C-alpha cells in the first residue's frame, strides 16, 4: 500500500515539532495551546465543538446560536 504524500509531509512536520519539544507530551500540548491562541481567530468552529456528551444536533445548534432547521 502506498502512503499519501500529503500525509507523509504532515507526519514529518509533527515528528519534527515533537522532537523540538523533547518528545514530552506536556510540553507539546503547551506548544499547541499557545499556537492555537496565537492563530485561534483563523479557526472555524465545527458544529459539534460546544456539545456535551449526549447532546443532540438541535441542542448543539441552539447552543451555537444557529436557529436554522434542516
C-alpha positions in Angstrom: 0.0 0.0 0.0 1.4 3.4 -0.9 1.3 6.3 1.5 -0.2 9.6 0.6 2.5 12.2 0.2 0.4 14.9 2.0 0.0 12.7 5.0 3.7 11.9 5.0 4.6 15.6 4.9 2.2 16.2 7.8 3.7 13.3 9.8 7.2 14.6 9.1 6.4 18.1 10.5 4.6 16.6 13.5 7.6 14.5 14.3 9.9 17.5 14.0 7.8 19.6 16.3 7.6 16.7 18.8 11.4 16.3 18.7 11.9 20.0 19.2 9.9 19.7 22.4 11.8 16.7 23.7 9.1 14.3 22.8 7.4 15.4 26.0 3.6 15.3 25.8 3.1 18.1 28.3 5.4 20.5 26.5 3.9 19.6 23.2 0.4 20.3 24.4 1.5 23.6 25.9 3.1 24.5 22.5 -0.1 23.6 20.6 -2.3 25.6 23.0 -0.1 28.7 22.6 -0.1 28.2 18.9 -3.9 27.9 18.9 -4.2 31.1 21.0 -1.9 32.9 18.6 -3.9 31.8 15.5 -7.2 31.0 17.0 -9.0 33.7 15.2 -8.3 31.9 11.9 -10.0 28.7 13.1 -13.6 27.8 12.3 -15.6 26.1 14.9 -17.2 22.9 13.9 -20.9 22.2 14.6 -20.1 19.8 17.4 -17.4 22.0 19.2 -19.7 23.1 22.1 -21.7 20.0 22.5 -21.7 18.0 25.7 -22.0 14.2 25.7 -25.4 13.1 24.7 -26.5 16.5 23.4 -28.4 16.3 20.1 -27.6 18.1 16.9 -30.5 20.5 17.5 -29.4 21.3 21.1 -25.8 21.9 19.8 -27.0 24.2 17.0 -29.1 26.2 19.5 -26.1 26.5 21.9 -24.1 27.8 18.9 -26.8 30.3 18.1 -27.9 28.6 15.0 -31.7 28.5 14.8 -32.0 27.2 11.2 -33.8 23.9 10.8 -32.6 21.2 8.3 
